[in-house]
Amino acid sequence: MTLEQPAVVGWRKSSRSSQETNCVEVGRVGDGAAVRDTKNRAAGYFTATADQWAAFVAAIKSGRYDG
């Protein structure tokens, strides 16, 4: 069984990535977000619901993933 990935619009790379090579791109899918590797776009992408994406962004902003 092959599952089709939903259409994604507005792919963009973070402005904080500048010229870095380890970047991801984010796009809109339905009411959520899609994320893919900038260097390997052919590998596909994963999606998150709006609630999942909001929780992830809030965790980043709070410093939860800071080393």
N, C-alpha and C positions, 0 to 999 in steps of 0.2 A: 504494500500500500504506500503510495506517495502522497504526502501532504503538501499542499501549496502554501507558501508563505504569503501572508497578507501584503497588499500594496503599501509601500512606505513612501511618504512625501517629505520633502524638505531636509534631506540629509545635510548635516553640518558638523564641522569639527570644532571643538572648543577653541575659543580665542586664546585660552591659556596654553594651548599646545604649541603655538608659534611654529618653530621649525623642528620640533621634536619628531622622532620617528616612531615612538611608541604611543600611538594615538588611537582613539576611538571616535566614531561618528555617531550622532544621535539623529533619529528621524521620527516623524509622527506616524503612528499606525492606529487607526480607530481612535479610541479615547486614551491611548497609552503612548508608549515610546518603543522604539526599536534601536538596538545598539549593534554596531559591527566594527571590526578591526579595519582601520584605514589602509593598512598594508596588504590585507588579504580579503578584499571585499567579496571575492568569489566563494569564500567559505560560508557565506550566509550571515544571518544575524539572529539575535534572540529578542524576544519582546517582553514587555512588562505592562501590566495594567496601569491606569492612572494612579491608583492608590499605592501600588508597589513602587512606581517611579517616584512619587512624592516622598515616600518613606526613605528610599535610597538617597535622594537629594538632601533630605533633612539630616540623615546620618552623616553625609559628607560635610555639610555645613557645620555640624556640631563637633567635628573633629574625630568622630568615631573610628575612622580608618587611618588616621595619622599614625605614622611609625613611631 
